[in-house]
Amino acid sequence: MFSTLLLLSLTACVSASHGHAPNSTFYNPIFPGFYPDPSCIYAPEWDHTFFCASSSFNAFPGIPIHASKDLKNWKLIGHVLNRKEQLPRLAETNRSTSGIWAPALRFHDDTFWLVTTLVDDDRPKEDSSRWDNIIFKGKDPYNGKSWSNAVHFNFTGYGTEPFWDEDGKVYITGAHAWQIGPYIQQAEANLETGETGEWRIIWNGTGGMAPEGPHIYRKDGWYYLPAAEGGTGLGHMVTTARSKSISGPYESNPANPVLTNANTTSYFQTVGHHDLFHDRNGNWWAVALSTRSGPEYLHYPMGRETVMTAVSWPKGKWPTFTSISGKMSGWPMPPETRDIRGIGYPLGQRQHPRNPHLHPQIHSPAHLTHWRFPIPSSYTVCPPEKPYTLRLTPSTLNLTALNGNYAGPGGQTFISRRQQHTLFTFTVDLDFTPSRFEEEAGVTAFLTQNHHLDLGIVLLPRGSATTTTTTTTLPGGQQKQNPDEEEEQADPDELVPHVRFKGESYVPVPKSVVVPVPEGWRGGKLMLEIRACNATHYAFSVGPAGRRSLMQRVLEVSNEPVSWGFTGTLLGIYVTSNGRNGTTPAYFLNWRYVPQEQFRD
């Protein structure tokens, strides 16, 4: 059931510096879907493997790690944040923009280090408790248990990164969050204890909004300091500075910004927040985030994704970047191989859609995700009463926010995977017999608790049906005379299952659609479907499982309500009592995500 189908113009040309191998061709994004703020390293000690970390905000497991040996074939190998005890406070943050921001992954003295910030965006910027800066370390990135619990350090800001200088001193650099600027600051640090020295300003950026995501690289006697400026929207850009001293003063690159798609017609926009790394031949590469939105910036449901480009960095000179597009040319890549360890799925490798063997651990496959910490007892794989299914017990809270954007101690019964393709079909078979008012189970295109589009089966009084002029009435359903008004004659004494579409967003969404489940469909399994019918709209459909010819479209809706903010759309399943005391479980099987096309221009 949980096996899925995964599938994964050049404006400047970079020539190879070693040998006469031809330039490589590769395609962006290298990590499609919700994988923003990438940080990558080359670890020759680990069989010449490249490792990349990404922001995860409120998603759990958090801080995903991808690995590759050839820069073309990537695999999601696990997550740094994979146990509640590592960072319990993730359950307590509020607002959809909270959670894990901007990790920096580094390898030093046989240890992987990851420095990041847990943001509670519901608190004032000047409140130091809003910015929980933390350090994780691990000896084996393929083994989730090897990652430590969080070590905390005091810094009123985010986008923090560790750096080991040649004299043995260790520094952390970050973006201060509330002074006018903000400014890039730095302090000596003890990564084992979290103790830091005095924070000092080392660069103010070039004048763009919100200088953030700084990194330090030592090369050819210089300390190079790039940062992201302009905010994470259409004005996003990469700027650089350098100094002969770690503490500055830093001089800005006269060619700034060195990487941006601002003020262009490119399909890839918001390019910024980058990291630099080299391969075994000494060739330099960069990763950054980008949205496939075009300059209109309205339809980008996959959110901020990871893109890659080649970098030319001659000795003593400034680095220069190839501009970001869908089809790229760059340095010759390492020999192609898919021999990558780990339990996750290789990006681009097709998986059989019907695996009868469910893994006893819910987070294997690694790409399955929740919103904050799940309640483990709510998820049972292969229950005795219905083998080869996943049993979900309802949470009191539905997918919409509680007190802003907070799940509370009861959590949300919700499990999902990222949308990773422009065109796809996501289906699941649902076995659900609700017995109490407002018990509901269904599928969702979920961005945050404030932005989601849901299609569920819910128990409501007979006569509760509504519909809209764009809705197909299901067989046996009743078409109302005035489709935009609620039915006033609902019978509270007779509850029957209904199909219900509803949306939540700051962007206008269609009014709820409620249609009775046809008599002939009741008592059996139903197939629920979300399909991207083009780059701008989803189609939500329902029908009896195993009888696709009877599938009925309930609604076609714009994906603009889930093209918002810092994250990307999750396609998943949920069960809820909608604030009441219902306890009826739902059973899901034949989960399928079928990729169909990837738009790159």
N, C-alpha and C positions, 0 to 999 in steps of 0.2 A: 504493500500500500504506500509506504513512504519512499519507495524508489521514485525518482522523478526524471523527466527529460530535461537535460541541461544543454544548451547550445551557446555555446557561446554564439584635403587636397593639400596636399603638401604645399607650403609657401616658401620653405627654405630647404636646401639639400645639404646633408652632412656627409662628408667623405670619410672612409675608413682610414685610420692612422697606422694600422699594422697590417702588413701584407697587402695582397691584392684581391682579397675576398670581396664579392659584390655586396653592395648595401642590402640590408634586410628590409622586408616589407612586413608591417604589422598593422593592426587595426585597433582603434579606440572605440569605446572604453575597454581597458584591459580587465577591469572588474566592473561589469555592468550591474546597475542597481545601487542600492543604498550602501555605498562604501566611500564616505567622504574623508577628507583630511588625511591622505595617505602618508605613511612614513615607511621607507624601505631601506634595507641594508643588504650588503653582499657579505656572506659568511663563508670564506674558503675552507675554514675548519670544519664546516658542516657539509662536506661533499660539494663544495662550490655552489651552495644554494642561496637564492635570494629570498628574503622574508619581508613581508609588508604588513603593517598594522593599519587599522582604520578606526574612525570614530564610530560609536554605537548609540550615543544618547541614552534613551531609556530602554533600548532593546536588550534582552538577555537570552542566551549568553552574550556577553559584551566584549568589545575590542577584538574583532575577528582578525585572524592571522592567515594570510595566503603565502604559499611557497611555490617556487619555480627553480628549475636549473637552467632553463634556456630563454627566459623572458617572454616566451610565447605560450607555453602550457603552464597554467596556474592551477593550484588546488587550494581550496579552503581546508586548512589542516586542523583548525580548532580556534579556541578563544582564550585570551588571557584571563578575563573575568568569567569564571565558570562555576563558582560556588558562592552562595549567599554570604558565608562567613568572611570571604575576602573583602567585601565592601557592603556591609548591611545597610548603609545610609542610602544606597541607590533606591531603596523602597520608599524613602521619605521625601524625596524631592518633589517639587510641584512645577507646573507649566510644561508645555510640550517642548520647549527649547532647553529643558534641563537634561542632566545626565552626563555621560562621558564625552568630553570635548578633546579633540586634537592630541592624540597620543604621539609620542616620539619614541621610536624603537631603536635601540643601539645594542652592540655586542662588545664586551670588554672583559678581559681576563676570564675567558671561558664561561661568561655569564651573559644572559640576555637581560637587558634592562628596559623597562617601559615606564616613562614618566608622562602623566596625564592629569586632567582636572575633572573632578566631579562637580558640576555646576548646579546650584539650587537657584534657578533663575527667577524665583518668586521673591527674592530678597534684594534690598538695595545694592547697587554696584559697589558702594564704599564699605559695605558690610563684609568683613573678612570671612564670615561663615558662609557666604555665598560661594566662595571659591575654595573647594577642598582639594588641594593639590597633593598628589599621591604618587608613590613609587611602587612598582611591582618588579620582581626579579625572578628568573627561572633558569634552570639548567638545560631543559629539553622542551623546545617549543611544540613538539609533537605530543607531549604528555601534559594534559591540562592540570594534573595534580602537582606538577613541578612549579607552577606559578605561585608565588608567595601571597600572603595576605597583604593588604595595602599598608605602606608606611607613609605617614602624613608629614607634610612640611608646610611652613607658614609663608604664603605669598598671596597678596591680594591681586590676583590676575589669573591668566590661563595661557595655553599654548606653550607650556614649559618643556625644556629639553636639556638632557645632561651632556656634558662635554668634559673629556679627560685631556688635560694639556700635557705637553712633553715633560714638564717639571713634576708631574705627579699630582698636581692640584686638580680638583674636580669642581666644575661650575654648573649652575643651572641658569638658563636664560629663559625669559618669559615676557609676556605682554602685560604691563600693569593696566588694571581695568577701569580706574575711575578718575585718574588725573586727566587734565586736558591733554589730549593726545590720541590714545594713550601712548606711553613711552615703552621702549624695549629696555628691560632691566636685567641685571645679572648679579649673582652672588656665589661665593664659594659654598660648597655643600658637602655633607656627609650622606651618601645615598643609603647607607645602612641604617642610620638613625633618623634621618630627616632634618638634622640640624643644619641651619644655614647662617652665613655671615650677613653683613650689611648689604641690602639691595641698593644698587646704584644704576642710574640711567647711563646707557652706553650708546644709544642712537634714538633719534626722534622720527625716523622714517623720512619720506620725501614730501610729506604734506597730505598724502591720501588718508582717507578715513580709516580709523581703527587698525594701525599697524599691529600685526599679530603673527603667530606661528613662526617665530624666529628660529633659525638654526645657526650653528657655528661649524665651519669647516676650516681646518688648517692645511694650506697647500702653498708650496714654493715660498715659504717664509711669510705668508700673509694669513691673517684671520679673515675669512669671508663670512659676512652676515647677511643672508637674504631674509626677507619677510614678506608677508601678504599684506596688501593695503587695498583700500577702496571698498571694504565690506565684502560680504560673500555673494553679492548680487551682480548685476551687469557691469559694474565698475571694478570688479575684482582684478587684481594684478599682482605680479611678483616684482619686487624691487630688491636691489642688492647694495651692500656697502662693504668696505674692507678696511683693515687696520694692521699695522705691524705689531700691535699690542692687543692682548686679549681684552683689556679693559678700555681700549679706544685711545684717542678719538677715531671714529669711523667716518670715512669719506664715502659719499654716495657715488654710485656708478653714473657717469654722464649719460649713459644710454638708457637709464631707467624710464619706463618699466621694461624689464627684460623679457617678460612673458605675459601676454594678455590677449584676449579676444574682444576687449571692450571696443565699442564704436565700429564693429564689423558686422557683416551679414552672416557670419558663420553659424552653422547649426549648433556648434559647440560654444557655449557661452560660460560666463562666470569663472573663467580659468584662473586659478590661484592656489594658494596654500600648498606649496610644493616641497619636495625633498630631493636631494641629490645623492647618487651613489654611483660606483664604478663597477665594471665587470673584471674578469680575470685578465683581460688584455689591456686594462687601463683606460678603456673607453667609458665616458661618463653618460649617465642617463638621468632623467628627472621624471618624477610622478607628480601629479597635481590633481585637484578636483575640478570637475566641470559638469554643467548640465546640458543635456541635449534639448534645448528649448528654442533655439533661434532667438533673434533680438526681440521678438514679441514677448517672450518670457511668460507664457501663459500655460503651456501644456508640457510638463516635464515630470510625469508621475514617478519616474525612477529616481528623482531627486539628484543629489550631487554624487557623481560617480568618479572612479579613478581612471585617469588618462596618463599616458606615458609619452615621452619625447626624447630625442637624442640631444646631447649637449656637447658643444665644442669648447674645450677649456685648455688652451695652450699654456705653457709654463709662464707664470708671472702675469698672465692676462686675465681679463674678466671672462666669466663663462657666457656663452651665447647659446640660445635655445632655438630649436626648430618649432615653429608655431603649431598649435594643436589643430588637428582635423581628424576626419574619420579614418582615412587611409594615410599611413605614415611611411616614411623611409628613414632609415637610421644606420648606425654602425652594424657591421656583421654580428649576428647574435651567436651565442654558444651553440654547440651541437644540439639538435633537437632531441628531446627525451620527455617521456611522460612518467618516468620512474621517480615518483614523488611519494614519500611516506605519508601516513596520516589516514584518518577514517573518513574525511570529507570527500565530496565529489569533485573531479576535475572539471574546470570550466571548459565548456565546449564539447565534452565527451557525452554522447547520448547514453542514457540509462533506460533499461527496459521498464515500461510503465507499470507492470504488474508483478511485484515481488511478493510472493505469498508468505515470506518469512519476515516478521516484524522483529526488529531489534528490541531487546528488553529495556535498553536505555533510551529514553524519549529524545535525548539530544544527539543521538546517532541515527540518521545523518546530521552532520554538523550544521547544515544550513537552516535547520528548523529554529524558530525564534519565538519568544514571548515578549510582552511589554512589561518590563520590570520582572521581579521574581515570581515564578508560578507557585501555586500550591500543589506540591507533588501528588497528593492524594486525589486531585481532580482529574488526573490523566492515567488511564490504565490501558496498557497494550495487551491485546489478546485476552480479554476477560473470559472466564469459563463459560458464561452464558452465550457469548457470541464470538467465537474464535476469529482471528484474522481481521479484527476491527480495533479501532481506538475508541474507548469509552471516555466521554467527557461528562463530568458532573457540573451542574450549573453554579456559576458565581452569582451572588446577589447583585453585584454591579454589572451593568452592561458595558458596551464598548465606549460609551460617552463618559466624559470627565466627571469625577466626583470632587467638588470643592476646587474647581479649576482644571487640574490635570493630574489626578492623584488616585491611585487604585485602592489605597487603604489596606489594612491587614488582611482582608478577605481576598484581595487580588482580583484578577479577571481570568475567567476560563477562556483562553485564546491561544492558539498556536498557529504559526504561519511560516511562510518563506518569502523571500524578496521577489518582487517583479524584476526580471532581468532582461526582458525583451520588449521591443516596441509592440509587436504583435504576438499574442499567445492565447491559449485557451486553458483555463483552470477549472477543473471539475472535481466534484466529490459526491459520493453516494451517501445519503443520510437515512438512517433508520431511527425514527424518533416518534414516540407516541405521547405527546404532552397530556398531562392530566389536570393541571391547574392553570388558572387565568394568568396570561402573559408569560408562561414558560415559552422559551424561544431557542432555536438552534439554527445556525446558518453559515453563510460564507460572507467574507468582507474584503473590500479593498481598503486597507487601513493605513493611514499615514501617522496619525496620533489620535489621542482620545478626543481631540477637537476637530478632527478631519477624517471621516471615514464614510464609506458607502456600503450598506449592508442589504443582503437578501436572506430572509429567514423564514422558517415555519414557526408560527406563533399561535397559541390558543386564545381565541377571542370570542365574544358573544356572536351568535348568528346575526347577520345583518350589519356587521361592522364594515362591510366592503366599501372601499373607495377606489377610484380609478382616475386616470387622467386621459386627456385626448390623445396622448402618444402611447397609451398602453393597450396591449392586446389582451382581451378578455379570455381567461382560461376556459377550456371546455366545461360547461356546467356552471360557470360564473355568471354573475348578474351584472349587466351593464346599467349604470345609473343614468337618470335623465340629466342631472347636473353633476358632471364628473368632478368638479372642484370642491364639492361640499361633503362633509361627513354625513353618513347615514344616521338619521335621528331615531330610527325604529329598532335599534339593536336590542336583541332579547338577552338580558343578563342571566337568564336561567338556563340557557342552552349554549354551551361552549363548543365551538368547532374549530379545527385547524385552518389557518389562513396563510397564504403567501404574503409576506410584507417586505416591501422595499422602503428603506428610509436612509436619509443622509444627514450628516452633521458636518458643518464647515463654516468658516467666516465668509467663504465665497457662496453665493446663492446656490442652493441645491433644489431639485424638484420636490414637490410636495410628496408626502408618503403615499405609496400605492398599496392597497390592501385588497386581496382577492381571495375568496374561499378556495381551499384545495378541492378540486373536483371529487365527487363521491367515488368514482372509479379508481382514483389514485390513493385513497386513504387506506391505511393498514399495510401499505407496502413501502419499499424504499423509494426515495426520490433523488433524482440527480439535480444538483445545483451547479450553475455554471456562471463564471465571469469570463468574458472574452473581450480582448481589445480588437474592436472591429476596424480601427484605424489609429492614427497617432494621437487623436484627440478625444475619442469616446470609448466607453465600455458598454457592452451589452450584458444584461443580467437575464438569465433564463432558468426555467425549471421544467421538469417532466418526470415521468416514471422511470426509475433506473432500468437500464437495459433496453429501453424503447426510445432511442434517440429520435425516431420519426415523429414522436408525440411531443418533443420539446417545444415549449412556448416561450417567446421572448416577453418578459415582464416590462422592461424599460431599457432604453438607451440613454446614457447620461454622460455628460462631459467629464473628463478627468481633471479639469481645472480645480475642483474642490480638494483633490489630493496632490496638487502641484503647488507646494507651499512649504516655506520654512527650511529646516536644516536636514530633514530626513528623507526617506523614499518609501514608496508604497510597499506594504506587506500584503500578500494574498493568503488568507487564512480562514479558519473555522472557529466558531465560538458557540457557547451555550450560556444562557443567563435566565434568571427568574425575574429580571427587570425590577429589582427592588422589593420583590415579594419573597415568600417562603417556599417556592417550588423547589423540588429536589429530583425531578425526573431526569435521568441521564439521557444523553444522545450518543448514538453509535455511528462512526464514520468509517468508510472503507473506499477503496479504489480512488485514492487521492492521486490526481494527475495534473501535472503542469507541462503543457506541450508548447514548446517554443515554435514560432512560425516565421518571424522575420525580425531583423535588427536594422533600424534606420540609422544611417551614419552621415547623411547629408540631405 
